[in-house]
Amino acid sequence: MDDLLTQCTNPTVATYVKTGEVEVRLTCRARDRAEAEALFAPLEVDIRQRLGAAIFGADDQGLEERLGELLRARGATLATAESCTGGLVGERVTSVAGSSSYYLGGVVAYDNRVKQNLLDLSAEVLAEHGAVSAQCAAGMARGVGRRLGASHALATTGIAGPDGGTAAKPVGMVYIALWEADGDQVSVEEKRFTGERAQIKERTALAALELACRHLTGSV
């Protein structure tokens, strides 16, 4: 988008970097709303073509609103299992009015005993791979999805810091999993985030919402 950022004069294009997302803002001078929208229209089409699936919403729509929109359209439901995020994914999902129509609930499974007892994660998985692993994230997502009877489930596990990191599993390493009841399929992504503890937790929660949105739109 470099040419748009430097060459467009009316409308102008600017980017604003936020935690976990980048906002593209269009601003123009016009006599009325109709003229402004006419000026915006071709530029918005151009930007959407360039950025494609990276765009998840317009105006004030965040990832949580977009995810709710997608779940409602499919008559789907969501459950969450969280370790390192401590409930942030569920908090963002439930910040949307009407989320009770698709969000069933979640489990904050910080201790491994909770992962085993409530999410049916096997002791063998924990012993062989550890709590911060793709296998653990997948098991957590599948476990909470089945327990709560959801069509989709998100899980997060990782090391938010500032302590607990190792050479093999440094602070900021997280795993995010999405389970889909149809076909009993699990997708897992590994992320390496930087920043303070709160930033890592927030970025993980946003990445989880994004993962679900990408799968529901088929843009994985």
Phi, psi and chi 1 to 4 in degrees:
 res  aa     phi    psi   chi1   chi2   chi3   chi4
   1 MET       -    9.2  -71.0  176.1   50.0      -
   2 ASP   -55.8  -41.4 -176.9   62.2      -      -
   3 ASP   -64.9  -35.6   58.8  -42.9      -      -
   4 LEU   -69.9  -38.6  -60.1 -177.8      -      -
   5 LEU   -67.0  -32.1  -65.1  170.1      -      -
   6 THR  -101.0  -22.6   58.1      -      -      -
   7 GLN  -109.6  -24.4  -63.7  174.0   21.2      -
   8 CYS   -72.4  133.9  -70.6      -      -      -
   9 THR  -115.1  -35.8   56.4      -      -      -
  10 ASN  -156.8   98.6 -169.5   36.2      -      -
  11 PRO   -75.0  162.2  -14.3   28.9      -      -
  12 THR  -102.0  155.8   58.9      -      -      -
  13 VAL  -121.4  132.2 -176.6      -      -      -
  14 ALA  -138.8  152.7      -      -      -      -
  15 THR  -116.7  142.5   54.6      -      -      -
  16 TYR  -127.6  117.0  -63.7   84.8      -      -
  17 VAL   -84.0  126.0  178.8      -      -      -
  18 LYS  -122.0  174.2  -60.0 -179.1  177.0 -178.9
  19 THR   -66.4  114.3  -60.7      -      -      -
  20 GLY    81.3   -0.1      -      -      -      -
  21 GLU  -159.1  163.6   63.1 -175.4   56.6      -
  22 VAL  -125.7  128.3  176.7      -      -      -
  23 GLU   -96.1  131.2  178.5 -179.1  -68.9      -
  24 VAL  -104.8  118.7  179.1      -      -      -
  25 ARG  -113.7  129.9 -176.5  175.2  -62.5  175.6
  26 LEU  -106.0  132.1  -51.8 -175.3      -      -
  27 THR  -132.7  137.3  -52.5      -      -      -
  28 CYS  -143.8  162.7   77.9      -      -      -
  29 ARG  -105.3  126.7  -64.0  179.2  -61.9  -84.1
  30 ALA  -152.9  162.2      -      -      -      -
  31 ARG   -77.5  -30.4  -71.2  169.6  -63.4 -177.0
  32 ASP  -154.7  177.0   52.0   39.4      -      -
  33 ARG   -62.2  -40.1 -174.0 -179.6 -176.7   86.6
  34 ALA   -61.6  -42.5      -      -      -      -
  35 GLU   -67.3  -39.4 -177.8 -178.5   -8.5      -
  36 ALA   -62.3  -45.2      -      -      -      -
  37 GLU   -64.9  -34.9  -69.7  178.6  -12.6      -
  38 ALA   -66.3  -35.1      -      -      -      -
  39 LEU   -72.6  -37.3  -72.8  168.9      -      -
  40 PHE   -69.5  -38.9  -79.0  142.4      -      -
  41 ALA   -49.8  -57.7      -      -      -      -
  42 PRO   -64.9  -33.1   22.5  -33.3      -      -
  43 LEU   -69.5  -39.7 -175.1   56.7      -      -
  44 GLU   -64.0  -41.0 -179.2  179.1   -8.4      -
  45 VAL   -60.1  -43.6  169.8      -      -      -
  46 ASP   -61.4  -47.0 -175.0    8.5      -      -
  47 ILE   -64.3  -41.7  -68.3  171.8      -      -
  48 ARG   -63.9  -36.5  -73.9 -173.9  176.0  -82.6
  49 GLN   -67.6  -37.4  -71.5  176.0  -20.9      -
  50 ARG   -71.1  -42.9  -65.7 -175.4 -171.0 -148.9
  51 LEU   -92.3  -21.0  -60.5 -176.5      -      -
  52 GLY    52.5 -127.1      -      -      -      -
  53 ALA   -69.7   -9.0      -      -      -      -
  54 ALA   -68.9  -19.6      -      -      -      -
  55 ILE   -85.0  127.2  -62.3  176.0      -      -
  56 PHE  -116.1  -12.2   59.8   80.1      -      -
  57 GLY  -168.2  169.4      -      -      -      -
  58 ALA  -129.0  162.5      -      -      -      -
  59 ASP    57.7 -123.7  -62.0  -36.9      -      -
  60 ASP  -100.3   13.2  -65.7  -34.0      -      -
  61 GLN   -72.7  120.2 -174.5 -178.6   53.5      -
  62 GLY   -96.6 -179.9      -      -      -      -
  63 LEU   -61.1  -37.0  -80.4  164.5      -      -
  64 GLU   -67.0  -37.4   48.7  -92.6   52.2      -
  65 GLU   -67.8  -41.3  -73.5   87.9    3.3      -
  66 ARG   -63.4  -42.8  177.4   57.4  174.0  157.7
  67 LEU   -62.8  -43.4  177.2   56.1      -      -
  68 GLY   -60.8  -40.8      -      -      -      -
  69 GLU   -59.8  -44.5 -177.4  179.3   83.0      -
  70 LEU   -68.4  -41.1  -67.6  167.9      -      -
  71 LEU   -65.1  -43.9  -70.3  167.5      -      -
  72 ARG   -60.8  -43.5  -80.2 -162.4 -162.9   93.6
  73 ALA   -61.3  -27.8      -      -      -      -
  74 ARG  -101.1   -2.0  -69.7  157.2  176.7   74.9
  75 GLY    63.6   30.7      -      -      -      -
  76 ALA   -95.2  162.7      -      -      -      -
  77 THR  -127.6  159.0   53.6      -      -      -
  78 LEU  -132.5  141.6  178.9   70.1      -      -
  79 ALA  -129.3  157.6      -      -      -      -
  80 THR  -131.9  147.0   54.0      -      -      -
  81 ALA  -131.0  119.3      -      -      -      -
  82 GLU  -126.8  137.1  -57.8 -177.1   59.2      -
  83 SER  -112.6  -79.7 -175.4      -      -      -
  84 CYS   -64.3  -27.1   64.1      -      -      -
  85 THR   -84.3  -12.2   45.9      -      -      -
  86 GLY    57.1   27.4      -      -      -      -
  87 GLY   104.5    1.6      -      -      -      -
  88 LEU   -66.3  -34.8  -79.1  178.6      -      -
  89 VAL   -63.6  -48.0  177.7      -      -      -
  90 GLY   -62.0  -37.1      -      -      -      -
  91 GLU   -63.6  -43.5 -167.8  -79.8  -31.4      -
  92 ARG   -67.8  -41.1  -67.5 -168.1   75.6  105.5
  93 VAL   -60.7  -44.6  171.0      -      -      -
  94 THR   -81.5   -1.6   56.5      -      -      -
  95 SER   -73.6  -12.1   68.9      -      -      -
  96 VAL   -90.1  126.3  179.7      -      -      -
  97 ALA   -60.2  134.3      -      -      -      -
  98 GLY    86.1    6.8      -      -      -      -
  99 SER   -65.6  -16.5   54.2      -      -      -
 100 SER   -65.4  -14.4   59.0      -      -      -
 101 SER   -77.1  -15.3   65.3      -      -      -
 102 TYR  -134.9  -18.6   50.9   82.6      -      -
 103 TYR   -96.0  118.8 -177.4   62.1      -      -
 104 LEU   -86.6  -34.3  -58.5 -175.1      -      -
 105 GLY   150.1 -177.5      -      -      -      -
 106 GLY  -153.7  168.6      -      -      -      -
 107 VAL  -126.6  127.2  173.2      -      -      -
 108 VAL   -93.6  101.2  177.0      -      -      -
 109 ALA  -104.8   76.7      -      -      -      -
 110 TYR   -77.1  -43.6 -135.1   60.5      -      -
 111 ASP   -86.4  143.7 -169.9  -81.5      -      -
 112 ASN   -61.5  -28.5  -76.2  -12.0      -      -
 113 ARG   -65.6  -33.7  -69.4  169.1  -65.4 -176.9
 114 VAL   -70.2  -39.2  178.4      -      -      -
 115 LYS   -59.8  -39.8  -66.6  179.8  177.2   70.5
 116 GLN   -75.5  -47.3  -69.6  179.6 -104.8      -
 117 ASN   -76.9  -35.3  -63.4  -27.2      -      -
 118 LEU  -102.0  -26.2  -66.3 -174.5      -      -
 119 LEU  -110.1    2.2  -57.8  179.1      -      -
 120 ASP    59.4   31.0  -56.6  -45.1      -      -
 121 LEU   -78.2  133.0 -167.4   66.6      -      -
 122 SER   -75.7  147.5   71.8      -      -      -
 123 ALA   -63.0  -30.0      -      -      -      -
 124 GLU   -65.0  -40.8  -69.6   75.7   18.3      -
 125 VAL   -63.1  -45.4  166.1      -      -      -
 126 LEU   -65.3  -40.5  -70.4  168.8      -      -
 127 ALA   -68.5  -39.7      -      -      -      -
 128 GLU   -82.8  -38.4 -177.2  176.6   -7.0      -
 129 HIS  -113.9  -22.2  -56.9  -74.4      -      -
 130 GLY    88.8  166.6      -      -      -      -
 131 ALA   -70.7  -28.1      -      -      -      -
 132 VAL   -99.2   88.1 -179.8      -      -      -
 133 SER  -161.1  160.3   64.4      -      -      -
 134 ALA   -63.5  -38.2      -      -      -      -
 135 GLN   -64.9  -40.0  -67.0   81.6   -1.7      -
 136 CYS   -66.9  -45.5 -179.7      -      -      -
 137 ALA   -59.6  -43.6      -      -      -      -
 138 ALA   -62.6  -44.0      -      -      -      -
 139 GLY   -65.2  -37.6      -      -      -      -
 140 MET   -64.2  -44.9  -70.8  171.6   63.0      -
 141 ALA   -63.6  -46.3      -      -      -      -
 142 ARG   -63.3  -42.4 -179.8  180.0  -75.4  110.1
 143 GLY   -63.1  -47.0      -      -      -      -
 144 VAL   -71.5  -34.5   77.1      -      -      -
 145 GLY   -62.7  -44.0      -      -      -      -
 146 ARG   -70.5  -41.5  -71.7  177.0  173.4  175.7
 147 ARG   -59.5  -43.2  -80.7  -87.3 -172.5  173.1
 148 LEU   -95.5   -3.2  -59.5 -171.7      -      -
 149 GLY    69.7   36.4      -      -      -      -
 150 ALA   -91.5  159.2      -      -      -      -
 151 SER   -83.8  -23.4   64.4      -      -      -
 152 HIS  -140.1  148.5  -64.6   74.0      -      -
 153 ALA  -144.7  140.3      -      -      -      -
 154 LEU  -111.7  143.1  -78.9  168.3      -      -
 155 ALA  -137.3  146.3      -      -      -      -
 156 THR  -132.9  139.7   61.0      -      -      -
 157 THR  -152.7  142.4 -176.6      -      -      -
 158 GLY   175.2 -168.5      -      -      -      -
 159 ILE  -118.5  105.3  -55.6  169.1      -      -
 160 ALA   -86.3  -14.2      -      -      -      -
 161 GLY    80.7 -172.2      -      -      -      -
 162 PRO   -76.0  -12.1   29.1  -35.6      -      -
 163 ASP  -104.5  174.3  -56.9  -43.0      -      -
 164 GLY    97.3   -9.4      -      -      -      -
 165 GLY   -82.4  154.8      -      -      -      -
 166 THR  -132.5  176.3   65.7      -      -      -
 167 ALA   -62.3  -38.3      -      -      -      -
 168 ALA   -78.5  -34.3      -      -      -      -
 169 LYS  -132.2   84.5  -64.1 -177.5  178.7 -178.3
 170 PRO   -75.8  164.6   29.7  -36.3      -      -
 171 VAL   -57.7  134.1  169.8      -      -      -
 172 GLY   101.0  -11.4      -      -      -      -
 173 MET   -78.1  123.7  172.5 -174.4  -86.3      -
 174 VAL  -136.4  156.3  -59.7      -      -      -
 175 TYR  -123.7  134.4  -70.6   92.8      -      -
 176 ILE  -123.3  131.6  -56.6  163.2      -      -
 177 ALA  -126.9  143.1      -      -      -      -
 178 LEU  -122.5  121.7  174.1   69.7      -      -
 179 TRP  -105.5  137.8  173.2   79.1      -      -
 180 GLU  -122.2  125.2  -61.2  175.2   81.7      -
 181 ALA   -60.9  -36.6      -      -      -      -
 182 ASP   -67.2  106.8 -174.2   12.3      -      -
 183 GLY    87.3   -1.0      -      -      -      -
 184 ASP    50.9   50.6 -170.2   29.1      -      -
 185 GLN  -100.5  140.3  -61.1 -178.8   29.1      -
 186 VAL  -126.8  131.6 -176.5      -      -      -
 187 SER  -113.6  132.0  -60.9      -      -      -
 188 VAL  -125.6  137.2 -177.1      -      -      -
 189 GLU  -125.2  139.0  -68.2 -173.3   -6.9      -
 190 GLU   -99.1  135.2  178.0 -171.8  -56.0      -
 191 LYS  -125.3  150.5  -58.6  -71.7 -173.4 -179.3
 192 ARG  -124.0  100.3  -58.8  -72.3 -176.0  102.4
 193 PHE  -100.1  152.9  -67.0  122.2      -      -
 194 THR  -113.8  168.9   58.7      -      -      -
 195 GLY   115.3 -176.6      -      -      -      -
 196 GLU   -75.3  170.2  -58.5  -64.6  -32.2      -
 197 ARG   -53.4  -49.0 -179.4  179.6  179.2   84.7
 198 ALA   -62.7  -37.1      -      -      -      -
 199 GLN   -67.6  -41.2  -67.6  172.5  -46.6      -
 200 ILE   -63.6  -42.0  -69.1  171.1      -      -
 201 LYS   -63.4  -44.2  -68.6  174.2   66.3  175.2
 202 GLU   -66.5  -42.3 -174.7  175.9    2.8      -
 203 ARG   -64.7  -35.9  -72.7  167.9  178.3  160.0
 204 THR   -64.9  -43.7  -56.9      -      -      -
 205 ALA   -62.1  -43.3      -      -      -      -
 206 LEU   -65.4  -39.6  -72.5  168.2      -      -
 207 ALA   -64.6  -34.1      -      -      -      -
 208 ALA   -65.5  -44.8      -      -      -      -
 209 LEU   -63.0  -40.1  -61.5  177.6      -      -
 210 GLU   -64.6  -41.7 -174.8 -157.9    7.9      -
 211 LEU   -57.7  -45.7  173.8   63.3      -      -
 212 ALA   -64.0  -41.9      -      -      -      -
 213 CYS   -62.1  -43.4  -73.6      -      -      -
 214 ARG   -62.4  -40.2  -78.1 -167.0  -81.0  112.6
 215 HIS   -71.1  -39.1  -86.4  -96.4      -      -
 216 LEU   -70.1  -23.4  -73.6  166.6      -      -
 217 THR   -97.6   -4.6   56.6      -      -      -
 218 GLY    74.7   20.5      -      -      -      -
 219 SER  -106.2   41.3   57.0      -      -      -
 220 VAL   -82.7      -  -68.5      -      -      -
